[in-house]
Each structure stands twice: as C-alpha cells, then as structure tokens.
C-alpha cells in the first residue's frame, strides 16, 4: 500500500540539476559554512539531496578517505556490470557443457 494508485493525484516530476548548480550548493555548505538545511531551503531542494551532494563532495575532496569518490563509483558500476555479464556467460557455458556431456553418453 506504499504506492498510490494511478490517477489518484498529480505525478511527481523528478527534477534534475546541473553539475554547476550542485557544485554551488556544495560550495555554500563546505566553503561558506552554511548548513545543509539552510542551503536546501534557500535553493528549494530537499535537505537529503543537498546532504548527498555534500557527502559525495567530501569523499571527492578527501581522495576517498571518507567514502567512494565519483571516479570510484563509476568504476564500481562498470565492474558490477562486467561481473553480471561474466556470470551470464559462465551459466551459459555450464549449461552447454552439461548438454554435451549428456549427448556423449
């Protein structure tokens, strides 16, 4: 019952923000000392969204000592995709080997 049924209200439009906008928000928090909630209110952006941007910027600024950098996140996504593809290939090869083993009996 967590989701609303179709037609029971206006659809929420997912907003997107430019990298420059995000960097400006982060700059206000990290360099100018404003709070995440204050920046969120001033820019009409959710506090949690601004907080995520700040957390990622801190990780990037600390070369990954406080979390994954943006570059590491990208690499992780790429590696997970590659692992998924390799697992599919391995399953296919296992099935083919089992098929040919039955055929040769």
C-alpha positions in Angstrom: 0.0 0.0 0.0 3.1 2.2 -0.2 2.4 3.4 -3.7 -0.6 5.5 -4.8 -2.9 4.2 -7.5 -2.8 5.7 -10.9 -5.0 8.7 -11.3 -5.1 9.5 -7.6 -3.1 12.6 -7.8 -0.6 14.6 -9.7 2.6 12.8 -10.8 5.8 14.0 -9.2 8.3 15.1 -11.7 11.9 14.2 -11.0 14.0 17.3 -11.1 17.5 17.3 -12.4 20.2 19.7 -11.6 23.3 20.7 -13.5 26.8 20.0 -12.1 27.3 23.7 -11.7 24.2 24.0 -9.5 25.3 21.1 -7.4 28.8 22.5 -7.0 27.4 25.9 -6.0 25.2 24.2 -3.3 28.2 22.2 -2.0 30.3 25.4 -2.0 27.8 27.1 0.2 27.9 24.3 2.7 31.6 23.5 2.7 33.3 26.8 1.9 30.8 29.3 3.3 29.7 27.5 6.4 26.0 27.4 5.7 24.0 24.4 7.0 22.7 21.8 4.7 19.1 22.6 5.7 19.6 26.3 5.1 21.0 25.7 1.6 18.2 23.3 0.9 15.6 25.9 1.9 17.3 28.7 0.0 17.6 26.7 -3.2 14.2 24.9 -2.8 15.9 21.5 -2.8 15.4 18.6 -0.3 17.9 18.6 2.6 18.6 15.0 1.9 19.6 15.8 -1.7 21.9 18.6 -0.7 23.3 16.3 2.0 24.1 13.6 -0.5 25.9 16.2 -2.8 27.9 17.4 0.2 28.8 13.8 1.3 30.0 13.0 -2.3 32.0 16.2 -2.5 33.7 15.5 0.8 34.6 12.0 -0.5 36.0 13.5 -3.7 38.0 16.2 -1.8 39.5 13.6 0.6 40.5 11.2 -2.2 38.2 8.5 -0.9 39.1 8.6 2.7 35.5 9.3 3.7 33.8 7.3 1.1 33.9 6.4 -2.6 35.0 9.1 -5.0 32.9 9.8 -8.1 35.6 8.1 -10.1 35.5 5.0 -7.9 31.7 4.9 -8.0 31.9 4.9 -11.8 34.4 2.1 -11.8 32.3 0.1 -9.4 29.2 0.4 -11.6 31.3 -0.7 -14.6 32.8 -3.7 -12.7 29.4 -4.8 -11.4 28.0 -4.7 -15.0 31.0 -6.8 -16.2 30.6 -9.3 -13.3 26.9 -9.7 -14.2 27.8 -10.3 -17.9 30.5 -12.8 -17.0 28.2 -14.7 -14.7 25.6 -15.0 -17.5 28.4 -16.3 -19.8 29.5 -18.8 -17.2 26.0 -20.1 -16.7 25.6 -20.5 -20.5 28.9 -22.4 -20.7 27.9 -24.7 -17.8 24.6 -25.5 -19.4 26.3 -26.1 -22.8 28.9 -28.4 -21.1 26.1 -30.3 -19.3 24.2 -30.7 -22.6 27.2 -32.1 -24.5 28.1 -34.4 -21.6 24.6 -35.9 -21.7 24.7 -36.2 -25.5 28.1 -38.0 -25.5 26.8 -40.7 -23.1 
